[in-house]
C-alpha cells in the first residue's frame, strides 16, 4: 500500500491568503491608530482613579486598574500578530461595557459624579475602539471591497 502525502492545513491556499490578508490589515494606518488609541484608553482606565480623583473608592480603583491593564494587553498585540489577536477584541469590548457599569456594581452607593463620568466616557471609547478593532480586517484596503486587491479602473 502506497502512502499518500497530504499537505498540512498550514499549506492550504485559503489559509495562506487569510494570513496574508491579516498581515496587510495589521500594517494599515487605521489599524495602527486603533491600537495606539486603545493603548491610551487602557492606560487612562488603569490610572483614572488617580487622575480623576476617586482613588478613595478602593474597590473601583482596583477594578479600573485591573481592567485597564487587561484592556491594554488584549488590544496591544495588533501590530505584531493581528491574525492571532483580532478575536480578543470582543473581550476588550466586554471590558469597555463593564467599565460603564462598574461604578454602580462595584461601588454601590459610593459612585460619585467623577467616577461615573470618567467610567462612562472611558467605557464608551474603549468599547468603540474594540469594535473598530474587530472590523479592521473587513476594511483592510480602504476601497470598501475587503479583498485586499487593488481596484481596477474602468
C-alpha positions as CSV (number, residue, x, y, z in Angstrom):
1,X,0.0,0.0,0.0
2,X,1.5,3.3,-1.1
3,X,1.4,6.2,1.3
4,X,-0.1,9.4,0.0
5,X,1.5,12.7,1.1
6,X,-1.2,15.0,2.2
7,X,-0.2,18.6,2.8
8,X,-0.8,20.1,6.2
9,X,-3.6,22.6,6.8
10,X,-0.9,25.3,7.0
11,X,-0.2,24.8,3.3
12,X,-3.8,25.3,2.3
13,X,-4.1,28.3,-0.2
14,X,-7.1,29.8,1.5
15,X,-5.3,29.8,4.9
16,X,-2.2,31.3,3.3
17,X,-4.3,34.1,1.7
18,X,-6.1,34.7,5.0
19,X,-2.8,35.1,6.9
20,X,-1.6,37.4,4.2
21,X,-4.7,39.5,4.5
22,X,-4.4,39.7,8.2
23,X,-0.7,40.8,7.8
24,X,-1.9,43.5,5.4
25,X,-4.6,44.6,7.8
26,X,-2.2,45.0,10.7
27,X,0.0,47.4,8.9
28,X,-2.7,49.9,7.8
29,X,-2.7,53.3,9.3
30,X,-6.2,52.6,10.6
31,X,-5.2,49.5,12.5
32,X,-2.2,51.3,13.9
33,X,-4.3,54.3,15.0
34,X,-6.8,52.0,16.7
35,X,-4.1,50.1,18.5
36,X,-2.5,53.4,19.7
37,X,-5.8,54.9,20.8
38,X,-6.7,51.6,22.6
39,X,-3.4,51.6,24.5
40,X,-4.0,55.2,25.6
41,X,-7.6,54.4,26.6
42,X,-6.4,51.4,28.6
43,X,-3.7,53.4,30.2
44,X,-6.2,56.1,31.2
45,X,-8.6,53.5,32.5
46,X,-5.9,52.0,34.7
47,X,-4.8,55.4,36.0
48,X,-8.3,57.1,36.1
49,X,-8.9,56.7,39.8
50,X,-5.8,58.8,40.5
51,X,-6.3,61.2,37.5
52,X,-10.0,61.9,38.1
53,X,-9.6,61.8,41.9
54,X,-11.8,58.9,43.0
55,X,-9.0,56.8,44.3
56,X,-10.7,56.7,47.7
57,X,-13.1,54.1,46.4
58,X,-10.6,51.3,46.7
59,X,-12.8,48.6,45.0
60,X,-13.5,50.8,42.0
61,X,-9.9,51.9,41.8
62,X,-8.6,48.3,41.8
63,X,-11.3,47.3,39.3
64,X,-10.3,50.1,36.9
65,X,-6.6,49.3,37.3
66,X,-7.1,45.6,36.5
67,X,-9.5,46.3,33.6
68,X,-7.2,49.0,32.2
69,X,-4.2,46.6,32.2
70,X,-6.3,43.8,30.7
71,X,-7.6,46.1,28.0
72,X,-4.1,47.2,27.0
73,X,-2.9,43.6,26.9
74,X,-5.9,42.5,24.8
75,X,-5.6,45.2,22.2
76,X,-1.9,45.8,22.3
77,X,-0.9,42.9,20.0
78,X,-2.5,44.0,16.8
79,X,0.7,45.4,15.2
80,X,2.7,42.3,15.6
81,X,0.1,39.5,15.3
82,X,-3.3,40.6,14.2
83,X,-4.1,37.1,12.9
84,X,-4.0,35.7,16.5
85,X,-5.2,38.7,18.4
86,X,-8.2,40.3,16.5
87,X,-10.7,37.9,18.1
88,X,-9.6,39.1,21.5
89,X,-11.1,42.5,20.6
90,X,-14.5,41.1,21.6
91,X,-13.2,40.5,25.2
92,X,-11.9,44.1,25.1
93,X,-15.3,45.3,24.1
94,X,-16.8,43.4,27.1
95,X,-14.3,45.2,29.3
96,X,-15.4,48.5,27.8
97,X,-19.1,47.7,28.6
98,X,-18.1,46.5,32.1
99,X,-16.3,49.8,32.7
100,X,-19.6,51.7,32.0
101,X,-21.4,49.8,34.7
102,X,-18.6,49.3,37.2
103,X,-19.3,52.4,39.3
104,X,-22.7,51.1,40.3
105,X,-21.9,47.4,40.5
106,X,-18.5,47.7,42.4
107,X,-19.0,50.8,44.5
108,X,-22.8,50.6,45.1
109,X,-23.9,53.9,46.6
110,X,-20.4,55.3,46.6
111,X,-20.5,56.2,42.9
112,X,-20.0,60.0,42.5
113,X,-20.1,62.2,39.5
114,X,-16.3,62.0,38.9
115,X,-16.2,58.2,38.9
116,X,-19.4,57.8,36.9
117,X,-18.4,60.4,34.3
118,X,-14.9,59.0,33.9
119,X,-16.0,55.4,33.6
120,X,-18.9,56.1,31.2
121,X,-16.7,58.1,28.8
122,X,-13.8,55.7,29.0
123,X,-16.1,52.7,28.7
124,X,-17.8,54.0,25.6
125,X,-14.5,55.0,24.0
126,X,-13.0,51.6,24.9
127,X,-16.0,49.7,23.5
128,X,-16.0,51.7,20.2
129,X,-12.2,51.1,19.8
130,X,-12.6,47.4,20.5
131,X,-15.4,47.2,17.9
132,X,-13.3,49.1,15.4
133,X,-10.5,46.6,16.0
134,X,-12.8,43.7,15.2
135,X,-13.6,45.3,11.8
136,X,-10.1,46.1,10.7
137,X,-9.7,43.0,8.5
138,X,-13.0,43.8,6.8
139,X,-11.9,47.2,5.7
140,X,-8.2,46.5,5.2
141,X,-7.9,48.0,1.7
142,X,-9.7,51.3,2.1
143,X,-11.6,50.7,-1.2
144,X,-14.5,49.0,0.6
145,X,-14.1,45.7,-1.3
146,X,-12.5,43.9,1.6
147,X,-10.5,41.8,-0.8
148,X,-7.0,43.3,-0.3
149,X,-6.7,43.6,-4.1
150,X,-6.4,46.9,-5.9
151,X,-9.5,48.2,-7.5
152,X,-9.2,48.4,-11.3
153,X,-10.2,51.5,-13.2
154,X,-13.0,51.0,-15.8
